[in-house]
């Protein structure tokens, strides 16, 4: 999966939370942030960790998930540039509400909670963006709950693949994700997800190349997921 890269001249380009700030304020935010790198498979933070920073993703992709007492994972979202994650804990000062793992090599900026709170006090417009971000999170969780009621597993697998493909208009999309991770995102067993992938492959909608899934017919996957064509 290739994330959208921000303008190298401004590390906050495209980050909605900071889009309304004046250029000099944006530069102060960048100067207050700490560059971070995460290798594929590395945890950025774990559920109930202190919510110490807002993480602005510049490159790569991050999977946000909850873990059941049995060890099973429920994937809440996949975050790509130029989005941010960790804002919930920053607002209420509580521990992390979920865990986050890099599913690609990542580059990011970490903005500490004190710096973030100071920024919010000085620039109240940021609260509007934060509320929109939280509203989007609630909508995604509501949609996921509905998917588990109204979509069968192949439909959920198809929808997960479409979401992972992002906004691309390319005829083929390569998704670097193992089938265990895909099963966690779709909410099914690995065996059942493998069967769905095999069924899609037999229809010519995708092919597998080791740990990669190459989607060749996004429109067909959208229809299988019950999604509106663009």
C-alpha positions in Angstrom: 0.0 0.0 0.0 1.4 3.4 -0.9 0.4 6.2 1.3 -0.1 9.8 0.1 3.0 11.8 0.8 2.8 15.3 2.3 4.5 18.2 0.6 8.2 18.0 1.7 8.1 21.7 2.4 5.6 21.4 5.2 5.2 18.2 7.2 1.6 19.1 8.1 0.4 19.5 4.5 -2.9 17.7 4.2 -3.4 17.1 7.9 -6.9 18.3 8.5 -6.4 19.0 12.2 -3.8 21.7 11.3 -5.2 22.9 8.0 -6.7 26.1 9.4 -3.5 27.3 11.1 -1.4 30.2 9.8 2.0 29.2 8.3 4.0 30.5 11.2 1.9 28.6 13.7 2.2 25.4 11.6 6.0 25.9 11.6 5.9 26.1 15.4 4.0 22.9 15.6 6.5 21.2 13.3 9.4 22.5 15.5 7.7 21.2 18.7 7.2 17.8 17.2 9.7 14.9 17.4 10.5 12.8 14.3 9.8 9.1 14.7 10.4 6.0 12.6 8.7 2.7 13.0 9.6 -0.6 11.3 6.9 -2.8 9.9 5.5 -4.9 12.7 6.5 -2.5 15.4 4.0 -1.3 18.0 3.6 2.5 18.2 1.6 2.2 21.4 -0.4 -0.4 23.3 -3.9 -0.2 24.8 -3.9 1.5 28.2 -0.5 3.1 27.7 -0.3 6.7 28.8 -1.6 9.0 26.0 1.5 11.1 25.8 1.5 12.2 22.1 -0.4 12.8 18.9 1.2 11.0 16.0 1.1 12.5 12.6 1.9 9.9 9.9 4.1 11.1 7.1 4.8 7.7 5.4 3.6 4.2 5.6 0.5 2.7 7.2 -0.7 1.9 10.8 -3.3 -0.6 11.9 -5.3 0.5 15.0 -6.8 -2.4 16.9 -8.3 -3.7 20.2 -7.2 -7.0 21.8 -9.6 -9.4 23.5 -8.6 -11.4 26.6 -8.3 -14.4 24.4 -5.7 -12.6 22.3 -7.9 -12.1 19.3 -7.7 -8.8 17.6 -10.4 -6.5 16.3 -9.1 -4.0 13.8 -10.7 -0.6 14.1 -9.0 1.3 11.3 -5.9 1.6 9.0 -4.3 5.1 9.1 -2.3 6.5 6.2 -0.6 9.8 5.6 -1.4 12.6 6.1 -3.7 11.5 8.9 -3.0 11.6 12.6 -3.8 9.1 15.4 -3.9 9.2 19.2 -6.1 12.3 19.6 -8.7 10.6 21.8 -6.2 10.0 24.7 -4.8 13.5 24.3 -8.2 15.1 24.8 -9.3 13.2 28.0 -5.8 12.5 29.4 -6.7 8.8 29.8 -4.7 5.8 28.6 -4.7 4.7 25.0 -8.1 3.3 23.9 -6.5 1.0 21.4 -3.2 -0.3 20.2 -1.4 0.7 17.0 1.0 -1.4 14.9 3.0 -0.3 11.8 2.0 -2.5 8.9 4.6 -0.8 6.7 7.8 1.0 7.5 6.6 4.4 8.8 7.9 7.9 9.3 5.9 10.2 11.7 5.9 13.3 13.8 5.0 13.0 17.5 3.5 16.0 19.2 3.5 15.8 23.0 0.3 16.3 25.0 1.4 19.5 26.7 2.3 21.0 23.3 -1.0 19.9 21.8 -3.1 21.3 24.7 -1.2 24.6 24.5 -1.8 24.7 20.7 -5.6 24.0 21.3 -5.8 26.9 23.8 -4.1 29.3 21.5 -6.0 28.1 18.4 -9.5 27.1 19.2 -10.3 26.3 15.6 -8.3 23.1 16.0 -11.1 21.8 18.2 -13.4 21.9 15.2 -11.0 19.6 13.3 -10.6 17.4 16.4 -14.4 17.0 16.6 -14.6 16.1 12.9 -11.9 13.5 13.5 -13.7 12.0 16.4 -17.0 12.1 14.4 -15.3 10.2 11.6 -14.0 7.6 14.1 -17.6 7.1 15.4 -19.0 6.8 11.9 -16.3 4.2 11.0 -17.1 2.1 14.1 -20.9 2.4 13.4 -20.3 1.2 9.9 -18.2 -1.7 11.0 -20.9 -2.8 13.4 -23.4 -2.6 10.5 -21.1 -4.6 8.2 -21.0 -7.5 10.7 -24.8 -7.5 10.7 -25.5 -7.0 7.0 -22.5 -8.3 5.1 -21.3 -11.9 4.9 -17.6 -12.6 5.4 -16.7 -12.4 1.6 -18.5 -9.1 1.5 -16.4 -7.8 4.5 -13.2 -9.1 2.9 -14.1 -7.3 -0.3 -14.9 -4.1 1.6 -11.6 -4.3 3.6 -9.6 -4.7 0.4 -11.4 -1.7 -1.2 -10.6 0.4 1.9 -6.9 -0.7 1.9 -6.7 0.3 -1.8 -7.5 3.9 -0.8 -8.3 6.6 -3.3 -6.2 5.2 -6.1 -7.4 5.2 -9.7 -4.7 2.8 -10.9 -5.9 -0.3 -12.7 -4.0 -2.5 -10.3 -3.3 -2.1 -6.6 -0.7 -4.0 -4.6 -1.6 -4.5 -1.0 1.2 -5.8 1.2 -0.7 -7.5 4.0 -0.6 -11.1 5.2 -3.9 -13.0 5.3 -3.8 -13.2 9.2 -4.0 -9.4 9.3 -6.6 -9.4 6.6 -8.7 -11.8 8.7 -8.4 -9.6 11.7 -9.6 -6.6 9.7 -12.5 -8.5 8.2 -13.5 -10.2 11.4 -13.2 -13.8 10.3 -11.0 -16.8 10.6 -7.9 -17.1 8.4 -9.2 -20.2 6.7 -12.5 -18.5 5.8 -10.7 -15.4 4.5 -8.4 -17.6 2.4 -11.5 -19.2 0.8 -12.9 -15.7 0.0 -9.6 -14.6 -1.5 -9.5 -17.8 -3.5 -13.0 -17.2 -4.8 -12.1 -13.6 -5.8 -9.0 -14.9 -7.5 -11.0 -17.4 -9.5 -13.2 -14.6 -10.8 -10.2 -12.6 -11.9 -10.7 -9.8 -9.3 -7.2 -10.2 -7.7 -4.2 -12.5 -7.5 -1.9 -13.4 -4.6 1.9 -13.1 -4.8 3.4 -14.4 -1.6 2.3 -12.0 1.2 1.0 -9.6 -1.4 -2.5 -9.2 -2.8 -2.7 -7.6 -6.2 -6.2 -6.2 -6.8 -7.1 -6.2 -10.5 -10.8 -5.3 -10.4 -11.7 -2.8 -7.7 -15.1 -2.2 -9.2 -16.0 -5.9 -8.8 -14.9 -5.8 -5.2 -16.9 -2.7 -4.6 -20.0 -4.3 -6.0 -19.4 -7.5 -3.9 -19.1 -5.2 -0.8 -22.4 -3.4 -1.7 -20.5 -0.1 -2.1 -21.6 2.7 -4.4 -19.5 3.0 -7.6 -17.5 6.2 -7.9 
